[in-house]
């Protein structure tokens, strides 16, 4: 059966490095092979764009998130038209490298927060893989549903509409009562994340528009509209490439600046929930 890898890894006790190894060995190799995996890891480690991101992070004392890593990866010609699973591998590798080369010394972000933020790339690209039910038992939301029938300000609609949050809280080994209380607090803060999530969707849309625009141009001019014949060389050599890339790069810089100003992400919201929950107990 197919399961979402984001939920699987979030519920696991793997470190980010262990997630990378597990993902390569159990899922990536069987689709793409060892040579491709090694090439992806090399491309990330040897990238001047990745190194520049690390330098900016250290200079500005700002920790990049999975969106930042993904955007830099997408600016590299090799990765522009790679599969989602390859994009995920590259982001994991970049985040691990940043954690070792920058964060280990600068202490810009808690390592658990680095892990939990980075694996959101699995959710962004909707990575599902075949695995057995027993492998997926770390994901605990199913048995919680009946507990939500008890008296609470939460409704069944709250449960079904916000299963991602329920999963996150269940992964912390909390009791159903604690999960319900934290979910109540968390739902009250959802509005604070709305602007950030809207910008994230704009970033994804900009990436898709840039890629699909180039493919369509080449397909129409060279292959009578047949997109399957378009190669990366065709795209890079097409007359419109530089102009479209400059426009795309400018748009991405504006969006990332907006996202940084908003400064809201689930890890920060989660910290606020913990504080409010602790206060409610006293």
C-alpha positions in Angstrom: 0.0 0.0 0.0 1.2 3.5 -0.7 1.9 5.8 2.3 3.0 9.4 2.5 6.7 9.5 3.5 6.3 12.8 5.4 4.0 11.2 7.9 6.2 8.1 8.1 9.4 10.0 8.8 7.8 12.6 11.1 6.5 9.8 13.4 9.9 8.0 13.3 12.8 8.6 15.7 15.3 8.9 12.8 17.7 11.7 12.8 17.9 13.7 9.5 21.0 11.8 8.4 19.2 8.5 9.2 16.2 9.7 7.1 18.5 10.4 4.2 20.1 7.0 4.4 16.8 5.2 4.8 15.2 7.1 1.9 18.1 6.3 -0.4 18.4 2.6 0.6 14.7 1.8 0.8 13.1 3.9 -1.9 15.4 6.0 -4.1 17.8 3.3 -5.2 15.1 0.9 -6.6 13.8 3.7 -8.9 16.9 5.6 -9.9 20.0 3.4 -9.0 23.1 4.0 -7.0 24.9 6.0 -9.7 22.1 8.6 -9.9 22.0 8.9 -6.1 25.8 9.5 -5.9 25.6 12.0 -8.7 22.9 14.0 -6.9 24.8 14.0 -3.6 28.0 15.1 -5.5 26.1 17.9 -7.3 24.8 19.3 -4.0 28.2 19.1 -2.2 30.0 20.7 -5.2 27.5 23.5 -5.8 28.6 27.1 -5.6 25.0 28.2 -5.1 24.7 26.0 -2.1 27.9 27.4 -0.7 26.7 30.9 -1.2 23.5 30.1 0.7 25.6 28.8 3.6 27.8 32.0 3.5 24.7 34.2 3.6 23.2 32.2 6.4 26.3 32.6 8.5 26.7 36.2 7.7 23.1 37.2 8.4 22.7 34.6 11.2 19.5 33.3 9.6 18.7 29.6 9.3 17.4 28.6 5.9 14.3 26.4 5.7 13.3 23.6 3.3 11.8 26.2 0.9 15.1 28.1 0.8 17.1 24.9 0.1 14.5 23.8 -2.6 14.7 27.2 -4.3 18.5 27.1 -4.6 18.4 23.5 -5.8 15.9 24.6 -8.5 18.2 27.3 -9.7 20.8 24.7 -10.5 20.5 23.6 -14.2 21.0 19.9 -13.3 18.0 19.9 -11.0 15.5 22.1 -12.9 13.8 19.2 -14.7 14.6 16.3 -12.3 11.9 14.2 -10.7 10.3 15.2 -7.4 12.1 12.3 -5.6 15.4 13.6 -6.8 14.5 17.1 -5.7 13.7 15.7 -2.3 17.1 13.9 -2.1 18.9 17.1 -3.0 17.1 19.2 -0.3 17.8 16.5 2.3 21.5 16.5 1.4 21.7 20.3 1.4 20.1 20.6 4.8 22.4 18.1 6.3 25.4 19.8 4.8 24.2 23.2 6.2 23.6 21.6 9.6 27.2 20.2 9.7 29.1 23.1 8.2 27.1 26.1 9.6 24.6 25.2 12.3 27.0 23.0 14.3 29.1 26.1 15.0 26.7 29.0 14.7 23.8 27.4 16.6 21.2 29.1 14.5 18.5 26.4 14.9 17.7 23.5 17.1 18.6 20.2 15.3 15.2 18.7 15.9 13.7 21.8 14.3 16.1 21.4 11.3 14.9 17.8 11.0 11.2 18.6 11.3 11.3 21.5 8.9 13.4 19.8 6.2 11.2 16.7 5.9 8.3 19.0 4.9 9.9 18.6 1.5 8.2 15.2 1.3 4.9 16.8 1.8 5.5 19.6 -0.7 6.2 17.1 -3.4 3.6 14.5 -2.2 6.1 11.6 -2.0 4.3 8.4 -1.5 5.9 4.9 -1.3 4.9 1.3 -1.1 5.4 -0.2 2.3 3.7 -2.7 4.7 1.3 -1.8 7.4 3.8 -2.8 10.1 6.3 -0.4 8.7 3.9 2.4 9.0 2.8 1.8 12.6 4.6 4.9 13.8 1.8 6.9 12.4 -0.8 6.9 15.2 -3.7 9.1 14.2 -6.2 6.3 13.3 -7.0 5.1 16.8 -7.3 8.7 18.2 -10.5 9.4 16.3 -12.9 7.7 18.7 -11.4 9.7 21.6 -12.5 12.9 19.9 -16.1 11.8 20.5 -15.6 12.9 24.1 -16.8 16.4 25.2 -14.6 19.0 23.7 -14.7 22.2 21.7 -13.4 20.2 18.8 -15.8 18.7 16.2 -15.3 15.7 13.9 -14.8 18.2 11.1 -11.9 19.7 13.1 -10.4 16.2 13.2 -10.9 15.4 9.5 -9.8 18.8 8.3 -6.7 18.9 10.4 -5.3 15.4 10.4 -1.8 16.7 9.6 -1.8 18.5 13.0 -3.3 15.5 14.8 -0.5 13.3 13.3 2.1 15.8 14.5 0.8 15.8 18.0 0.3 12.1 18.1 3.9 11.5 17.1 4.9 13.1 20.5 3.4 10.2 22.4 0.8 12.5 23.9 -2.4 11.2 25.4 -5.7 11.9 23.5 -6.7 14.5 26.1 -3.4 16.4 25.7 -3.7 16.1 21.9 -7.2 17.6 22.0 -6.1 20.5 24.1 -3.1 21.2 22.0 -5.1 20.9 18.8 -7.6 23.5 20.2 -4.7 25.9 20.8 -3.1 25.2 17.5 -6.3 25.7 15.5 -6.6 29.1 17.1 -3.2 30.0 15.6 -3.9 28.8 12.1 -4.7 32.3 10.9 -1.1 33.3 11.8 0.3 30.8 9.3 -2.1 31.6 6.5 0.1 34.4 4.9 3.2 32.2 5.1 1.5 29.3 3.5 0.0 31.5 0.8 3.6 32.8 -0.1 4.8 29.2 -0.2 2.1 28.3 -2.7 3.2 31.3 -4.8 6.8 30.0 -4.7 5.7 26.6 -5.9 3.5 28.2 -8.7 6.4 30.4 -9.8 8.7 27.3 -10.1 6.1 25.4 -12.1 5.4 28.4 -14.4 9.1 28.9 -15.2 9.7 25.2 -16.0 6.5 24.6 -17.9 6.9 27.9 -19.9 10.3 26.9 -21.2 9.2 23.4 -22.0 6.2 24.7 -24.0 8.3 27.2 -25.9 10.8 24.5 -27.0 8.1 22.0 -27.7 6.2 24.4 -30.0 9.3 25.7 -31.8 11.1 22.4 -32.4 8.8 19.4 -31.9 5.3 20.5 -33.0 4.1 20.7 -29.4 5.5 17.3 -28.3 6.8 18.0 -24.8 8.2 14.5 -24.3 10.9 15.2 -26.8 12.2 18.3 -25.0 15.7 17.9 -23.5 17.5 20.0 -20.9 20.0 21.0 -23.6 17.1 22.3 -25.7 15.9 24.4 -22.8 19.2 25.9 -21.9 20.0 26.8 -25.5 16.6 28.3 -26.3 16.6 32.1 -27.0 14.1 32.9 -24.2 16.0 31.0 -21.5 18.1 33.9 -20.0 15.3 36.4 -20.1 12.9 34.0 -18.5 15.4 32.9 -15.9 16.2 36.5 -14.9 12.5 37.2 -14.5 12.0 34.0 -12.5 15.0 34.7 -10.3 13.8 38.2 -9.5 10.3 36.9 -8.7 11.7 34.3 -6.3 13.9 36.8 -4.5 10.8 39.0 -3.9 8.7 36.0 -2.6 11.5 34.8 -0.3 11.9 38.3 1.1 8.1 38.4 1.8 8.3 35.0 3.4 11.2 36.1 5.7 9.3 39.2 6.7 6.3 37.1 7.6 8.6 34.9 9.6 5.9 32.4 10.5 6.5 28.6 10.3 5.0 25.6 12.0 8.0 25.0 14.2 7.6 28.5 15.8 3.8 28.0 16.1 4.5 24.6 17.7 6.7 26.3 20.3 3.9 28.8 21.1 1.5 25.9 21.6 3.8 24.2 24.0 4.1 27.4 26.1 0.4 28.0 26.2 -0.3 24.4 27.0 2.1 24.5 29.9 0.6 27.8 31.1 -2.9 26.2 31.0 -1.8 23.5 33.4 -0.5 26.0 36.1 
